[in-house]
Amino acid sequence: MTEEERTHSKTLVYQVLPSRYGLNPDDLRRADAIEIVVGQARSRAGVGCSSATRSPTASRPCATCEGDRPAQRLPASDWTGPDDLEIKIHELREITDWEKPIS
């Protein structure tokens, strides 16, 4: 988060990935709320679908080229179930001194 983003934002929601990638404790404390992203597609990574089953039109929304394999959801590396998610939420609350709403 840049200082300009924080200054110009009335309400800033910090999105946290299931992994620790991009997690910045200082930005968490400066945000107004925290949102945990449960699933995320990654382009051109992971297990793909056969291009034979898709038309060129179906490739456009996925930002893929004809013949590319669109990505499917990859498993989260930091947690795998409800118990791990509870630990993640508790960790975020401790980082922010229990002051930020988490969704």
C-alpha positions as CSV (number, residue, x, y, z in Angstrom):
1,M,0.0,0.0,0.0
2,T,1.4,3.4,-0.9
3,E,0.9,6.5,1.2
4,E,-1.0,8.0,-1.7
5,E,-3.4,5.0,-1.8
6,R,-4.0,5.3,2.0
7,T,-4.5,9.1,1.9
8,H,-7.0,9.0,-1.0
9,S,-9.0,6.0,0.4
10,K,-11.9,6.7,2.7
11,T,-12.1,3.0,3.4
12,L,-9.3,0.6,2.4
13,V,-9.8,-3.2,2.6
14,Y,-6.7,-5.3,2.6
15,Q,-7.0,-8.6,0.8
16,V,-5.0,-11.5,2.3
17,L,-4.3,-14.6,0.2
18,P,-4.4,-18.1,1.8
19,S,-0.6,-18.2,1.5
20,R,1.7,-15.7,3.1
21,Y,2.6,-14.2,-0.2
22,G,2.4,-10.4,-0.1
23,L,1.4,-10.3,3.6
24,N,2.6,-7.0,5.1
25,P,1.8,-6.5,8.8
26,D,2.3,-2.8,8.6
27,D,-0.3,-2.5,5.8
28,L,-2.7,-4.7,7.7
29,R,-2.5,-2.3,10.6
30,R,-3.1,0.7,8.3
31,A,-6.2,-0.9,6.6
32,D,-9.7,-0.3,7.7
33,A,-10.7,-4.0,7.3
34,I,-9.2,-7.3,6.2
35,E,-10.7,-9.7,3.6
36,I,-9.4,-13.3,3.3
37,V,-9.5,-14.5,-0.3
38,V,-10.5,-18.1,-0.2
39,G,-9.9,-19.1,-3.8
40,Q,-8.0,-17.5,-6.6
41,A,-7.3,-18.5,-10.2
42,R,-3.8,-18.1,-11.4
43,S,-3.2,-17.6,-15.1
44,R,-1.2,-20.2,-17.0
45,A,-0.4,-22.2,-13.9
46,G,-1.8,-25.3,-12.2
47,V,-3.8,-28.0,-13.8
48,G,-5.5,-27.0,-17.0
49,C,-8.4,-28.2,-19.1
50,S,-8.0,-29.6,-22.6
51,S,-8.0,-26.9,-25.3
52,A,-10.0,-29.4,-27.5
53,T,-13.0,-28.8,-25.2
54,R,-13.0,-25.0,-25.6
55,S,-13.9,-22.7,-28.5
56,P,-11.8,-19.6,-29.2
57,T,-14.7,-17.6,-27.8
58,A,-14.4,-19.4,-24.4
59,S,-10.7,-18.6,-24.3
60,R,-11.3,-14.8,-24.2
61,P,-12.8,-14.4,-20.8
62,C,-10.0,-16.5,-19.3
63,A,-7.4,-14.2,-20.8
64,T,-5.9,-17.2,-22.6
65,C,-4.8,-17.7,-26.2
66,E,-6.4,-20.4,-28.4
67,G,-4.6,-23.6,-27.5
68,D,-3.5,-22.5,-24.0
69,R,-4.7,-24.4,-21.0
70,P,-6.7,-22.2,-18.5
71,A,-5.7,-22.5,-14.9
72,Q,-7.9,-24.2,-12.3
73,R,-7.8,-23.3,-8.6
74,L,-4.6,-24.4,-6.9
75,P,-4.6,-25.6,-3.3
76,A,-3.8,-23.0,-0.6
77,S,-0.4,-23.5,1.0
78,D,-1.0,-21.8,4.3
79,W,-4.2,-23.6,5.3
80,T,-6.2,-26.5,4.1
81,G,-9.4,-26.5,6.2
82,P,-11.6,-24.8,8.8
83,D,-9.1,-25.4,11.7
84,D,-6.3,-23.8,9.7
85,L,-8.5,-20.9,8.7
86,E,-9.3,-20.3,12.4
87,I,-5.6,-20.1,13.1
88,K,-5.1,-17.7,10.2
89,I,-7.9,-15.4,11.5
90,H,-6.5,-15.4,15.0
91,E,-3.0,-14.6,13.6
92,L,-4.5,-11.6,11.7
93,R,-6.3,-10.4,14.8
94,E,-3.1,-10.5,16.8
95,I,-1.2,-8.6,14.2
96,T,-3.8,-5.8,14.2
97,D,-4.4,-5.8,18.0
98,W,-8.0,-7.1,17.4
99,E,-8.9,-3.7,16.0
100,K,-9.8,-4.6,12.3
101,P,-12.9,-6.4,11.1
102,I,-12.1,-9.6,9.2
103,S,-14.3,-11.2,6.5
